[in-house]
Amino acid sequence: MRPVTYARASSVPDAIRLAETTSGARYLGGGTNLVDLMRETVEQPEALVDVTALSTDIEATRGGGLVIGAAAKNTALAGNRTVRERYPVLARAVLAGGSAQIRNMATVGGNILQRTRCTYFYDDAARCNKRVPGAGCDAIDGFNRMHAILGGSSACVATHPSDMCVALVALDAIVHTDGPAGSRSMPLADLHRLPGKRPDIETELTPSELITAVELPPLPFAARSTYRKVRDRASYAFALVSVAAALDVTDGTVRDVRLALGGVAPKPWRAWKAEEALRGQPATGASFDAAAGAELADAAGLRDNGFKIELARRTITAVLAGLAGEQA
Amino acid sequence: MEIIINGRTVEFSADPRTSLLDLLRDHLGLPGTKKGCNQGACGACTVLADGERINACLALAVQYQGYAITTVEGLGREDGLHPLQRAFIEHDGFQCGYCTPGQLCSAVAMAGEVARGLPSFVTEDLSADAMPLDHDELRERMSGNLCRCGAYNGIADAIVATFGNDVA
């Protein structure tokens, strides 16, 4: 067995220095995904840089938003009073993911960077372009009930498994990073890449670049927001389809909306087309259905997952109708 | 490296890849914590780290230096069972017993989470300070612990009998 070293970073610069100066280094958060992937030999780091000692703070910003330290545990995020009251969609999405044990371990940064649960990605006897670039994909013509209906390519149809990210992307979350080239920020919507021909490259992060925090801009109408997850059992299962939504209705008209989908795409899927179709429309079931249809016009089913298109349409419509009803 | 197991400080050295579960079972002679799926899906390996429930199979031991770990061996003794252990016997909360150490540790921490007002996915009002440990809440909060014998009704009864009054 190849040796693996372990070091606990005491600060962001320390973490970056450790990662930069150690070959084959990987940042380690709670370990709930990376430890499993190492055991399955999908991930074979030579060095682990533990970043769980970095910021766990969840703090209000002067402008009325919120900054969440990347090492904050999922449980702390879901339990945070401000998150529960101002961004309930986020609290509920976090609580929809994993089990209580997993949420106690998993960090916010790790949740964002967790990898797909596509069974072919995990199975080293299967072909997978994400695991071995150019090897081919056994999912596209295989058992693909869990796979993508939006954003996939002929190289990869794996889905991003996070619930938390679906809420974050709906809330216009900004990801703060630091790395050898300095610090920068980008919308979470731009962090994950679609697979195209290179499904092994999953994000825009450069080598040794570290997520340090996630920022939520103020969004007053997010106080009325929710997350619905459709899955094969009532709890502790990955999403077939999930919907994060916040809706602002005034005098029966949709003034503004945020909508994102999980379980259907290689990245947390912001439903820009549906949002565009809804703004200014009457807050009725017909409008919600038309908006869902606009988002799903490009959706394509594989052998086993065609049902997700209709399931996504119905779930979007039901979630928006529920939020509109709350404000009636 | 040092770790506190059931109140006792233990020195250990292990490959960084060694899980907390393997450290407990194979290095420290504490086989009460069980290895079920070894991938975070079944909860049989649940232990408490500074009072919070975690899956020991996904926890690297090196990351828990300095933590106080409680396993089922630290929850009660043969001559002094934890009230929840007595309730599991009383309410037939197990058959084969393999998931039981994880169920016990998980439920003890779960009661603490409810007592401090941590919501769950099925909590209707996320702004509430307190929530009842009703039928749906209990099952959602314990969903990270599987029982292949299907002793769920007994497990739920034992948990309600032990913690119901404190957390309702």
Chai-1 contact restraints between the chains, C-beta under 6 A:
chainA,res_idxA,chainB,res_idxB,connection_type,confidence,min_distance_angstrom,max_distance_angstrom,comment,restraint_id
A,V4,B,P16,contact,1.0,0.0,6.0,A-B,restraint_1
A,V4,B,R17,contact,1.0,0.0,6.0,A-B,restraint_2
A,Y6,B,P16,contact,1.0,0.0,6.0,A-B,restraint_3
A,Y6,B,V62,contact,1.0,0.0,6.0,A-B,restraint_4
A,G31,B,L58,contact,1.0,0.0,6.0,A-B,restraint_5
A,G31,B,L60,contact,1.0,0.0,6.0,A-B,restraint_6
A,T32,B,L58,contact,1.0,0.0,6.0,A-B,restraint_7
A,V35,B,L58,contact,1.0,0.0,6.0,A-B,restraint_8
A,D36,B,Q39,contact,1.0,0.0,6.0,A-B,restraint_9
A,G79,B,L118,contact,1.0,0.0,6.0,A-B,restraint_10
A,R84,B,L126,contact,1.0,0.0,6.0,A-B,restraint_11
A,R84,B,S127,contact,1.0,0.0,6.0,A-B,restraint_12
A,E85,B,S127,contact,1.0,0.0,6.0,A-B,restraint_13
A,P88,B,L126,contact,1.0,0.0,6.0,A-B,restraint_14
A,A91,B,L126,contact,1.0,0.0,6.0,A-B,restraint_15
A,L95,B,S120,contact,1.0,0.0,6.0,A-B,restraint_16
A,L95,B,F121,contact,1.0,0.0,6.0,A-B,restraint_17
A,A96,B,F121,contact,1.0,0.0,6.0,A-B,restraint_18
A,S99,B,G144,contact,1.0,0.0,6.0,A-B,restraint_19
A,A100,B,G144,contact,1.0,0.0,6.0,A-B,restraint_20
A,Q101,B,T46,contact,1.0,0.0,6.0,A-B,restraint_21
A,Q101,B,R53,contact,1.0,0.0,6.0,A-B,restraint_22
A,Q101,B,I54,contact,1.0,0.0,6.0,A-B,restraint_23
A,Q101,B,N55,contact,1.0,0.0,6.0,A-B,restraint_24
A,Q101,B,G144,contact,1.0,0.0,6.0,A-B,restraint_25
A,N104,B,E52,contact,1.0,0.0,6.0,A-B,restraint_26
A,N104,B,I54,contact,1.0,0.0,6.0,A-B,restraint_27
A,M105,B,I54,contact,1.0,0.0,6.0,A-B,restraint_28
A,S235,B,E140,contact,1.0,0.0,6.0,A-B,restraint_29
A,S235,B,S143,contact,1.0,0.0,6.0,A-B,restraint_30
A,Y236,B,S143,contact,1.0,0.0,6.0,A-B,restraint_31
A,Y236,B,G144,contact,1.0,0.0,6.0,A-B,restraint_32
